[in-house]
């Protein structure tokens, strides 16, 4: 074996034992990634509880209030900024009287850098409008969670609604 091949094998072995660098160039250790994942899972539980207990207005504290924030749903940009989210949430409060949000057991967290993680989960939501009509919806949610002075918040979010099965004649 040549010195070059020994160095290559050693380098590959070392690389296989460490987490790759994040986009910021900072590698997270296993314990750091685990701590971020646990913290984001706790944040997700807080979001579901908060929205279920306090209705649509609770979303305002879970979405970053910045121009960088955006939210898409079903292939459309619903809120292009934090300001548009604030206005939209105010309107939702006039239409929706109650929400129950539940994350599925498949909740995944991918820590990508210190203070940043991608969250993905199935969800089930029940909404009741002011007239008492009940709407149930299930789908998949993804969001970039960022740790800020206020704690974890979604920097961006996307909701995909599971289409109902086709009706068989």
ZALUM-344449 format. One record per residue (C-alpha): y, x, z; residue in one letter. Coordinates in steps of 0.05 Angstrom, whole numbers. Each point is the difference from the previous one (the first is absolute). Layout:
BEGIN
c2 | c1 | c3 | aa
Y | X | Z | A
...
END
This chain:
BEGIN
c2 | c1 | c3 | aa
0 | 0 | 0 | X
68 | 28 | -19 | X
58 | 3 | 49 | X
35 | -53 | -43 | X
-58 | -49 | 5 | X
-6 | 12 | 75 | X
74 | -16 | 8 | X
-8 | -62 | -43 | X
-59 | -27 | 39 | X
36 | 14 | 66 | X
62 | -35 | -25 | X
-39 | -61 | -23 | X
-37 | -4 | 66 | X
65 | 4 | 39 | X
32 | -53 | -44 | X
-59 | -47 | 11 | X
10 | 4 | 76 | X
73 | -19 | 2 | X
39 | -62 | -20 | X
39 | 11 | -64 | X
76 | 7 | 5 | X
40 | -64 | -1 | X
51 | -12 | -55 | X
52 | 31 | 46 | X
-43 | 63 | 2 | X
-16 | -9 | 73 | X
-75 | -4 | 15 | X
-20 | -49 | 54 | X
-53 | 21 | 48 | X
-58 | -47 | 14 | X
29 | -20 | 68 | X
70 | -11 | -30 | X
-29 | -44 | -56 | X
-41 | -38 | 52 | X
60 | -12 | 45 | X
41 | -25 | -59 | X
-56 | -46 | -23 | X
-9 | -29 | 71 | X
75 | -10 | 7 | X
5 | -36 | -68 | X
-60 | -44 | 18 | X
37 | -20 | 64 | X
62 | -14 | -42 | X
-40 | -45 | -47 | X
-27 | -39 | 60 | X
72 | -7 | 26 | X
23 | -26 | -68 | X
-55 | -54 | -2 | X
15 | -21 | 71 | X
75 | 1 | -9 | X
0 | -40 | -65 | X
-50 | -50 | 29 | X
40 | -9 | 65 | X
71 | 2 | -28 | X
-5 | -24 | -72 | X
32 | 29 | -62 | X
60 | 29 | 37 | X
-46 | 52 | 32 | X
-9 | 34 | -67 | X
71 | 26 | 3 | X
-18 | 50 | 55 | X
-62 | 24 | -37 | X
34 | 14 | -66 | X
45 | 62 | -6 | X
72 | -22 | -6 | X
17 | 50 | -54 | X
17 | -1 | -74 | X
-67 | 37 | -11 | X
-41 | -59 | 25 | X
-33 | -45 | -51 | X
-54 | -53 | 0 | X
-41 | -26 | -58 | X
-47 | -59 | -4 | X
-45 | -22 | -56 | X
30 | 50 | -50 | X
72 | -18 | 15 | X
53 | 37 | 39 | X
18 | -50 | 54 | X
47 | 42 | 42 | X
31 | 61 | -35 | X
37 | 24 | 63 | X
2 | -11 | 75 | X
62 | -44 | -8 | X
-37 | -46 | -48 | X
-58 | -4 | 50 | X
49 | -21 | 54 | X
28 | -56 | -43 | X
-70 | -22 | -22 | X
-27 | -1 | 70 | X
58 | -44 | 22 | X
-17 | -49 | -55 | X
-74 | 1 | 18 | X
19 | -20 | 71 | X
31 | -64 | -27 | X
-63 | -17 | -38 | X
-58 | 25 | 42 | X
-9 | -26 | 71 | X
-62 | 39 | 18 | X
-41 | 60 | -25 | X
-67 | 28 | 23 | X
-15 | 69 | -27 | X
-67 | 34 | 9 | X
-21 | 67 | -27 | X
-72 | 8 | -22 | X
-50 | 49 | 29 | X
10 | 44 | -60 | X
67 | 27 | 23 | X
9 | 71 | -26 | X
52 | 51 | 19 | X
12 | 64 | -40 | X
47 | 48 | 36 | X
38 | 37 | -55 | X
51 | 40 | 40 | X
30 | 2 | 69 | X
32 | -69 | 9 | X
-29 | -29 | -64 | X
-64 | -39 | -13 | X
-27 | -48 | -51 | X
-30 | -63 | 28 | X
-47 | -46 | -38 | X
-35 | -62 | 24 | X
-28 | -67 | -19 | X
40 | -56 | 31 | X
-3 | -74 | 13 | X
63 | -39 | 11 | X
13 | -72 | 18 | X
70 | -27 | -11 | X
27 | -67 | 21 | X
64 | -25 | -33 | X
53 | -43 | 33 | X
-34 | -63 | -28 | X
-66 | 19 | 33 | X
-36 | 21 | -63 | X
-51 | 55 | 13 | X
-12 | 56 | -50 | X
-57 | 51 | 9 | X
1 | 65 | -38 | X
-44 | 61 | 0 | X
8 | 66 | -37 | X
13 | 73 | 7 | X
61 | 35 | 29 | X
23 | 71 | -9 | X
61 | 33 | 30 | X
31 | 67 | 15 | X
14 | 4 | 75 | X
54 | 48 | 23 | X
14 | 19 | 71 | X
74 | -8 | 14 | X
44 | -4 | 62 | X
-22 | -73 | 8 | X
-73 | 20 | -5 | X
-46 | -15 | -59 | X
29 | -42 | -56 | X
-22 | -16 | -71 | X
40 | 41 | -50 | X
-32 | -39 | -56 | X
-52 | -56 | -5 | X
-43 | -36 | -50 | X
-39 | -65 | 7 | X
-56 | -19 | -48 | X
-24 | -72 | 8 | X
-74 | -13 | -13 | X
-4 | -50 | -56 | X
-41 | -62 | 15 | X
-68 | -3 | -33 | X
-1 | -36 | -67 | X
-19 | -74 | 4 | X
-66 | -14 | -32 | X
-1 | -67 | -38 | X
END
